[in-house]
Amino acid sequence: MTKKFLVVAAAMLISAAASRLSLAAAPSRASSHDASPVSVTAIDFLKAANLSINGAGPLLVKMDAFRNRLIVANTLSSSVSIINCGNHSVENIPLEGRALQHLKAEALAFRRKTGEVYLIGARCFSITSPDARTSKTIPTGVQFESIAVDEETGNAFIAGRESKELGFYAARSGKLAMLPWLATREDLINLNATPPPPIRKVVAAPELGWIIGVDGYTSAFFLFDARNGKSVNSRPLKLTSGGRWHLAGYDETTHHLYLVVETNDRRVIEAAKIDVLTGEGTVVALPQFTEGVGIIYNPARDEVYIPYDNHPSVHVVDFKEDGKITEIKIPAYGNDASAVDVKNGILYIGSWAQGELDVVDLADRKLVKRITGLGIIPHMFAIVYNPNNNLVYFPKGATAVNGAFGAAVTSLDPVTEKTKKIYTGWAPIDLVEVPSRASFLVFNSEDEFAEVRENGSFETHRLPFDYPVESVLDPEGNVYLSYGPHQSYWPVVYIWGAKNGILGIAAKDLGFYDRRIPRQAHTMAFDAAGTLYFTQNIWGKEEQMLGTLPDEVRLFEIGTRISVPDTIEREISQRILIFDPGTNWLYLVRVAEKDDDPSVLHIIDPRTKSGVRRIRVGRTATDLAFDANSIYVANFDSKNVSVIDKATFAVSEVATESEPLKLCTLGGDVYVINHAAASLQRLSANGKIYRIPFEGLPDNIFAWSGTIIITSHGAKALNIVQFDPATEKFTLVLRHEYPYGDTRFDSGNVSFYIRGQFGDAVFSITNGKTGADGRLWITDFLSGKLFVLKAE
């Protein structure tokens, strides 16, 4: 349904939205000379969606059945979404940190007594009170993976492979202590595979007043007093050490812990039922199928269920029968998430390969039915069943591992097979001007776009497919939009539930013309002849490639791809694609397979469909700019910018401050913003550095109206800053207060820990375009806003 909203802006608008806008001249410390006055119009898409805080990137879900609440942890916005399952209303509560997308269900817990939510984030954890709508975030210094909460005290315990110590948070004092525990540690690293479950775990045993600690490196479990963290006991486990240890569940009635062990080469070898009082138990050898995922325990039947990513089977381990194993046939592999209806004896299994939910009768040990067409690439462990309304909830997957860049959770009625989206946010991911309509189209990360008129009014339209990524204007003045999750095809299987494509949107009537492609297009570029080129996401070790669409009519053909002389295995690594009309070259940049290796610039001639040069640049390339003579590549982790001579292809480096992130050219000069150093650097003036005199981490830069515009996010505000090259002075154009939380580009909170971008398919928090009327339009992904700057 089309919705119409009107935003009336004065020369300097102060929005009436829940988030405050303050527009002011630069403070005296910034400049003794003000740049040209700038007015700002603010358009609030989030308010139009009836939300005050954004919920983007839903990752983990947990059911608070007593309160009939669905808890959702977000990996893009620093927030927790609380969904009332009675009416599916959404309340987003801001945090100071984002959920880390590499973690699993054990990173999210809640205290049944109070409803408080405990979530591990990127080197932090948070405690949220949904009723009070408040939260507290505690830094941890290292990355933890598993959290457990004591029901009586609210004390929290955290564990993970990066720490030899056990984290103990005392709720009364509000202090975190690191307790001596184990002898070894290791870093969380890029495995180019589904991240492992925590091999070190903490599990609450509230009926005993204990916290159970598990160390899979040494095959031992430990008991701690939940009141003070003191050691109670420890015992060895008769399980194979190392590999990947899955938590199936804990039974508070019988005091038994259920674990499943998978080797490093992904063979599932053992399931165990352990009595935490005695250390005794049953260990069952398994058939060694590979990649067990979504492993879950059913207390009503004393059974553990093991679906597999690589096999069309579910193994039932019946501990009532001393660990008897039964295999249940299911339609396909790719079974990455599961949930149990304990009362009715039903197992639900989500399959990314088929985009379906399989319904299994546990008494008959048979598949009841397939619910198809759901389009799910489910996050591991991220499906829940609500016994209050008999609905299943899951966030759709959208990226290469566990992340999501959408902003919705899906509810499914397994009886009627009807689904409904519950929107948790409105996050602008890209924008494009349509001159013939005198408007901009602003796309969110889920399934909508807003057409914004010159006067600030806008109306929203639903897209036919999920997950917009990037938009460009074609030579005819129509819009091309790349969309879809990370992949709908890989070398041995179609992922039937996923849809990737290039969607044409006609300027005349906003009608759609869909052309399917097999892989997500992260970035697109037209050449001088009007041919579209786009990156092709990799899955598995494959030749690097560029996809093409020759015109506005013809469909994608795999044979028209341009082969690039490289082999890639690390996904989402093709970051930059830009066309240079001066040389008629395409510039394609990817980050390396390993963090310490150099990135690679490919110069491609679209006329010959072949490479001109393969050039090694610095580590973690993040942006590219060019002028008449040179190509410039910002190298985030090398603290430099590579300068490539177009005539000779000779490479030199200009040293920068920490984390050079984005580039732009203006008046014959090249500028770079240094993210960690919070500085602007003019490369063509011997690397002259200007300290940005406002708080926050700079994350984007635009050349506009003879000046430089910088967007800089902090935990509590966005600053839009103007730099006048003539006077070398900064002016604050706008300060927008909003609880942004974590806005770093160096956290590795991206698939395969790639640094230098904000999230999967979210290469920048802001995007900006200068309109035909000279105004600068800037979207803000996290606050759900559009800011339009006009030089007065």
N, C-alpha and C positions, 0 to 999 in steps of 0.2 A: 504494500500500500504506500502511496506517495504521501510524504509529510512535508508541510511547508512551514518554514520558520523565517522570521525577519529579525535581523540584527541591525539596529540603527546606531551608527557610530558618529560621534562628534569628532572634531579634529584630533583630540586625545581621549580615547575611549577608556572608561573604567567599567569593566564588565560587571553585570549584576549576577553573574554565576556564583556558585558556591566557592570556587577558587577565586582569589583576589588578584586583580591586576593593578600594578602601580606604575605609572609612567612619569618619569622625572628627568630633569637635566642631570648631566653628569656631576658627581660630587667634585669638590674642589681638588681633591687629590688626583682626579683623572685628567684634568685639563684646565688650562687657563683660557682655552679657545674652544668655543662650541662649534660643532659641525652644523651643517644646514639643518633647520628644524625638520623633524620627521613626525608625521601623524601615524597612528596605528589603529586599524580596525581589527577587532577580535571576533571570531566566529566560534561558538562553543558547540561542537558536535556531541560531546559527552552529555551536556545538559539536555540536549534534544533527545538523547536516548534514556532520559530519566535516571542518570547516574551522576554522582559528584566525584567519584574516584574511579579510575580505570582498572579493569581486570583483563590484562592481555597475556596471552601465552599460557592458558590453563594446562597444567602439567600433571599434578597428582590429585586424586580425589579420595575422600574418606567419608563414611556415613556415620553421623551422630543420630542413631535411630531413636534414642530416647527423646531428643528434641526435634526430631523429624527435619534435620538439617543436613545438607550436603556441604562439605568443606572442600574448597578448591584452592590449591597452591599454584600461584602464577610464576612463570619463569621470565617474563619480559617486564611486566609492571611489578613494582615492589608492593605487592598487595596480596591479601587473602580474600577470596570470594566466599561469602556465606549465602547459600541458597535455601530459602524456605521451601521445603518440598510440598507444603500444602498449597501454595499458590505460585511457586517458582519465581517469587520476587528475589532480587539480588541486592545484597549489601556488600560493598567492597571496603575493606579496612586497610589503610596504608601501613606499610612496614618500612624499615630502613634498608632492607636487603631483599634480593630476589631469590626465589627458589632455584637451586642449581639443577639444570636439566639433566645432568648425568646421574642423579640420584634416583632411588626407587622408593617404594611405599614406606620403607622403614624410616625415611627422613621426615615423615609427617605423623603426628600423634595428637590425641586430644584427651583431656582429663574429663572423664565421665561425670565426676562430681560437680564440676563447675562449667563444663563446656569450653574451657580454655583450649586454644589450639597451639601446639608446639611444632615449629617447622625449622629444619636446618636449611640455611641459605648458603650463599657463597662466602665461606669463612666467617659465618655468624650463625646464630639461631634466634628465633623470635618467639615471643609468647603473646598471643592475641586473645583478648576477651571480647567475644562477639556481642555479648549483652551490653557491655559498657562502650563498645566500639573504640577500644583502645588497644595499643600494642606496645611492646618493648622489645628492642633488638639488642643482643649481646654479642659483641665481636669475640671470635675464638682464636684468631691468628693462624690456625691451620684448618684444613677442610675435614669436617666430620661427615659421617654418612648415616648413622643410625641414632635414633633418639628414643628414650623411654621416660615415662612420667609416673611419679608416685602419686597415687590417688589421694592419699591422706594428707600429704604435706604440699604437694605441688612441686617438689624437687624434681629436677631433670638430670638425666645421665646421658652423655653423648660419647660415641665411640666411632673410630674409623681407622683405616690403614695408614693415614698420614701421621698419626699420633701414637706414641708408646704409652701415653697417659690416658686415663679415663677422665673425661670432663664431668664435674659434679657442680650443678647449680643449686644453691640453697635458696629456696623461694623466700624465706623469711628475711634474710640479709640482702638478697638480690645480688650476690656475688658468685662468680664462677671460679672454682678451684680445679687445678689439674692434679689428679691423684696418681701416684706411681702405680703402674700396672704391668706392662709387658716390656720385652727387651728390644723389639725391632719396630721399624716403620718403613713405609715406602710411599712414593708420590703417586697420586692419581695421574695417569698419563693417557695420551692418545693411543688407543688400541685399534682404531679403525674398525671397530666392532661394537656391538651393543655393550654399553658399560656394564661391568659386573655388579652383582648385588654385594652389599657389604660383607666382607669376610670376617670382620669384627662387628659384633652385634650387641645391643642391649635390649632386653625384653623385661617388661614389668610383670611381677607376680604379686598383684595387690593383696590377694588373700593371705599371703605370707609376710607382707611388708618387706619384700626383697626386690632387688633388681638382678636379673640374670645377665651375666656377661659371657659372650662366646668369642673365642679366638680360633679361627680356622687354620691359622698358620701352625699352631702347636696342637690342635685338636684337644681343646680343654674348655671347660666352662667354669664360671666363677659366680659366687653369690655375694651380693653387697647389701648392707643394711640401707634401706631406702631413706631412712631418717638422717643419716650422717655420712654415708658413702664408705663406711668402714667394711673391710673384708670380713665375710662370714665363713667362707669355705671355698675350696676349688677342687675339681675332679677332672681326670682325663676322660676323653671321649674315644670310643672305639671306631673312629671315623678317619678316613684318609685325609691327611693334612694337605693344605694348599688348595689351589683351584678356586672355584666359586661356590660359596655356601649360601643356600637359599633358606629363608625362614618360612616354613609352611604355616606355623601357628603355635599358640600356647593355650593349654586347657587349664583354666583356673580351678575347675572342679577336681581334676585328678592330679594337678601339678605336673603335667607332662609337657615337655618341649618337643616340637617336631621340626626336624631339619632334613634337607636334601643336599647332597654334595655332587658337584659337577667339576670335572677336571679342567685344567687349563686349555686342553684341546676340545672342550665343550661336551665331553661324554658324561652323561648323568649316571652315576655309579652306585649311589647309596641313599637310602632313606632311613631315618632313625626316629624312634620314640624314646625320649629320655626322661626318667623320673628325677626331677631336680632335688628331691629330698635325699635320695640314695645314690644317685649317679648311675643306677642300673637302667637297662633299657633293651630295646630290640633294634638291631641293625639289619636292614634288608638289602641284599644285592639287587641291583636293577639291570635291565637289559642293555644299558649303555647306548640308548638313543641320544642324539645330540641336541643341545640347546634347549634345555628345559626352561620354560618361562611361565609366569603366572601361576606358580605352584601355590596351592592353598589347602587348608585343613578344614574338615567338617567335624565339629565336636559332637553333633547328634549321631554320627555314624562311626566315629573314631577312624576316619579315613583321610588319606592325603591324596590329592589329585595332581598329576604331573602332565600338563600339556607340553607340546614341543613346537619350537619354531621350525624344525626341519623334518617333522614326521606327521602324517595324518592320523595321529593316535593320542589317546589319553591313557596313562597308566593309573590305575587305582591301587593304592597300597592300603589294604584292610588290616588294621592293627588289632581288630577284634579276632581276626583269624591268624594271629601271629605274623602279620605282614604279608599275607597272601596277595599276589599281584594279578590283576585282571586288566586286559587291554580293551579299551572301548574305541571302536572305529569312528572317526569323524571325517568330514569330507576332504580336508586338505591340510597342508602344513601352514606355517605362518601364524600359529596360535599363541598370541603374545599377552593375553590378559584373560582373567577368569574371575567369576563371582559365584557364590553359593546361596541358593534359597534353602536355608537349613530346614525350615518347617516343612516344605513340600518336597524336599529331596531332589532339587533341580540344580544342575551345574550349567552355567553360562560361560561360553568360551568365545572370545573375539578373535577373528582371523583377518590379518591384514592382506593376506594373499587373495582372498575372495571378497573382502569387504562385507563380512557377514558376522552374525552371532549364531553360534550353534547351541541348541538346547538339548541337554542330555538328561535322561531319566536315570537317577543313580540306583534305584531299586532294580530296574530291568537291565541296567548297564547298556543302554542303547540310545542312539541319537533319536530324538523325537522329531525335530524339524530344523531346517535352516531358515534364518531370517536374513534375506539377502538385500543387496542394494543399499547398504548403510554407508558405504564409502569409508569405512574405518581403517585407519592404520593405527591401531590402538597403542598408547604408551604402555610399556610393561607395568603390570600390576595396577593399571588405572581403569578398572571397571568395578563398580560397586552395585549391590542390590539393596533396595530399600524395602524392608518387610512391611512398612506402614502403607505403602501404596502399590507394592509389587512392581515397581518400575526399576529398570536398569539405567544407570547413568555412566557416561564415559565422555572424556574429551577426545575429539578426533586428533590423530597424529597428523603432523604436517611436514616434518623435517626428517633429516637423515637418521637421527637416533631417537631421543625421547622428547625433544622440544616441540613446541607448537607456537606458531605465530598468529593464530586466529584468536578469537575472543568469544568463544561460546562453548557450552557443554550440551551434549545431546541426551535427552531422555527417551527411553524406548519402552513401550508397553509390549512385553513378549507375547501376550495373548492376542491383541489386535494387530500387533506389528507396526503400530503407528509411532512415529518419531516426532520430536519437537526440539527445536533449538532454544536454549536458555542463554540469552546474550549477556555476557559479563562485562563488555566494554565496547568502545568505539575508538579504534587506534588508527589514525591516518598513516598509511604506509607510503603513498605516493600521490602526486598531482600532475595534471597536464592542462595546458590552456587549449581551448577550442576557439580560435579567433572568430570563426563564422557565427558562433553562438554568443560571443562576447561574454564568455564564462570560463570558469575552471572546473574540471572534474577532480574531485578529491576521493581517493579510494581508501577504504579501511581494510584491515588485514583479514576480515572474515568473509563478507559476501555483499557489501553495499558500496555505493558511491554517492557522493553528494554533488549536485551541480550548483555552484556558487556564482551568483550574479555580481555585477560590479557594485551594486548598492549593499551587498552583504547578505541579501536574502538567499535562501537555498532550499532545495528539495532533494530528498534522498530516493534512490532507486535500488531495488534488489538486483543483484547479478545472478545469472543462471548457474554459476559454479562458485565454489569456495576458493579462498586464499589468493587474492590479488597479490602480485609481487611488484611489477614495474610497468609503467605506462609511457608511451611515446606517441608523438603525432606523426602520421604517415605523410608522404608527399601530397596526397589528395586532401589533407586537412582533416582526416578521420583519426580515430584513436586506436592504437594497438595496446592490448593489455595482456601481459603474461600472467598466468594463474596456475594454481594447483599445488599439491604437496610435492615432496622432494622427488617423487618418482612414480610413474605408472607402468614402467617396464624395466626389467633388467635382463641380463643375457639368457636366463633360462625360464622366465615366467612373466606373464602379464599380471599386474596387480589390479584385478578387475574393479575394485572399489575406488581406485584413485583416478582422478581425471586431471591431466595436464593439457594446457593449450595456449594458443594465442587468440584472444577474443577481439574481434573487430567491433568497434562501437561507432556507428555512423553519426557524423556531425548533424546531418539533416534532421533525424528523428530519434537518435539514441538507440536505434535498433542494433541487434547483435548478429555477428557473423562469426561462427566458431570454427576454429581449425585446431584439431587435436595434435599434440606432440607427445612423445613418450617420456620426456624428462622435463623437470622444472627448468625454466629459463630464468636465470638469476638476473641477467642484464641483456639489453638489446641495443642495436645500433643500425641505422640505415647507411648505405653507401650512396655515392653520387647518382647511381642509376636507379635508386629506389628499391633495391633489394634489402630485405631485413635479415640481419644476422643475430644469432642469440647463442649464449652459452648453453651447453648441455651438461646437466649434472651427472656425475659419475657414480656408478655402484659396482664395486668390484674393480679389479685391475683392468683398465681399458685404455684404448687410444684416446688422447685428447681430441676434441672435436668442436666444431661450430655448426649449429643448425642454420638453415636458410629458408626463407619464404620469398619467392621471386617477385611477387606482386600482391595486389590486394584480393586476388581471387583464388589462385592455385593453392592446393593443400600441400602439407609437408610431405616430402619424400626422403627416405633415409639415404638414398643414393646421391642426393645433392649436398650432403654434409661436406664441410671442409675438414679434411684430416690435418691435424696439427702434430708435428714431430715430437711427441712426448707421450709417455705412458703415465697415467694417473690412477691412484687407488684411493687417496684421501678425498672424501666427498666434500661438497660445497666449497671447493678450493679455488674455483675460477671466479675471480672477484670483480674484474674490471674489463669492459669492452667499450672502446671509443673509436669513432671514425674521424680521421683527419682529412678534411677536404683539400688541404694544400698539397698533400703527397698522395692522396687517394689510397691511404693505408688504413688498415684496422689495427688497433693496439689491443692485444689480449694479455692480461696479466693473471697469473695464479700464484697462490702461496705454495710453499714446498710440502713434500710428504712428511718431513720432520721439521720441528720448530727451529732447529739450529741451522738448517740448510737455506740457501738463498732462494728467493722467489724468482719467477721466470717471466720475462716479457717476450711475447711473440709478436713480430711485425708481419702482417699478412697482407698480400696484394689481392683484393677481391676480384680483379680482372682475370688473374691467372689461377685463382683459387689455391694459392700456394704460399708458403712462408718465405719472407724476405730475410729475416734474421731471427735467431733465438738468442736472447741476451739475458744473462744472469744479473739480477739486481740484488738489493739487500733483503734482509729477513722481514717477513710479514708485510709485504707490499699492501698498502691500503688505498692509494689514490694515484691518479695519473693526470698530468696536464701537459700541454705542448704550446710552443710558439712557432715562429717561422723557421727557427734553426735547431731547436732542441726538444727533446722529450724529457719530462721530469716524473720520477716515481718516488713517492713517499714510502720509506721503509720503517715501519712502526718499531720494530725491535732492533734495528741497527743504528738508530739515532742519526740517520742521514737521509738525504735525498739523492738518488741516482740521476745524473744528467747525461743523456745519450745524444751525441751529435748526429743529426739526421743525415749528414753527408758522409761521414766516415764510420758511424756506429761506435765510435770511441766512447767509453764510459768513464765518468769521473763522479766523485761524491762530494756533496756539500754537507758538512757536519751540522747537526741540529741539536736542540735540546731534547729532552726525553719524550718519546712516543710521537713523532711527527705523524699526523693523521690525515689531514685534508689539504689540498692545494687549490690555488686559483691564480689567474693571470689578470693584471690590470695595468694599462698604460705602459706596456713594455717591461713590467716587473712581474716576478713570480713570488707568491707568498705561500707560506705553510703555517698551519697552526700546530703547536706541540701540545698534545693532550695532557700528559702528566705535568709538564712544566708550566702550563697555563700561560703560554707566550705565543706571540705572532712573530714570524721571522721573514725578512725580505731577502730572498736568496740572491738576487742580482745586485745587492749592495753589500757584498762581502759577508753575507749571512747576518746582517744587522738584526738584533733581537729587541722586541718591544714587550715588556711585561704587561699583560692584560690586567688592568687595575680593578677588577671586579671578581668576586668569588665565583667558584665553579670550575668545571673542566671543559675547555672548548672542544666542540665536537663537529662543527661545520663552519664553512666560510664561503661567502658569496661576494662577487664583484658587482656593485650596484651604484648607479648614479655617480660615478667617479670616485666612489669610496669602497671600503671593505666592510662587510657586515659579518659579524661572528656570532654564532649561537653558543652559549656556554651554560651547561646544566650543573647545578649543585643538588644537594639532598632536598633542599626546600624551595628552590626557585630556579627559573630560567632567566638568564640575562641575554638580551639582544644588544650587541655592542657595535658601534660604528667607529671605524678608524679612518681618519683623513690623511692620506699619504702626503699631502702638501704641507700640513702642519705637524704631522706625526703625533697627533693627539687622538685620544679615545673619548667617546661620549656614550653614555648609557641611553639607549633608545627606549628600552622597555625592561621592566623587571616583573616577571609573572610568578607569583607565589603559588606553589603547589607542592604536595608531598611526593617528590620524585623518587626519593630513596636512592638506590644504587644506579648511577648513570655512567659507570666506568666502561671503557672499551678494552681494558686489559685484564679482565677477570677470567677469560677463557670460558665464559658461560655461553658457549656456542658448540654445536656438534663437533666432535673431535678436537675440542679445546682450542679452536682457531681464535687467535687474538686479533684486535684491531677492528672489530665490528661489534655491534651491540647484541645481535641475536641472529638466529637462523633466518635468512632472507630479509633481515632488518639490518642493512648496512650502515644506517645512520638514524639517529633519533629524529632529526629534522631533515626536511627536504625543501628546497626553495627554487622558484622559477620567477623570472622577471616577465611581466605581462606586456602586451602590446602597448598599453598605456603608460608603461614605465614603472608601475608599482611592483614591489617585490612581495610575492606570496610565499609564506613559510608555514609548513605544517609541523606540528609537534606531536609525535607518536604517543608519548606517554600521557600527556594531559588532555588529549583529544581536541586540540585547538588548531585553528588556522589564524595566523596573524598576517595582515596585509599592511605593508609599509608604503607610505607615500611621502615623497620629498616635497616640502611646502615651499 
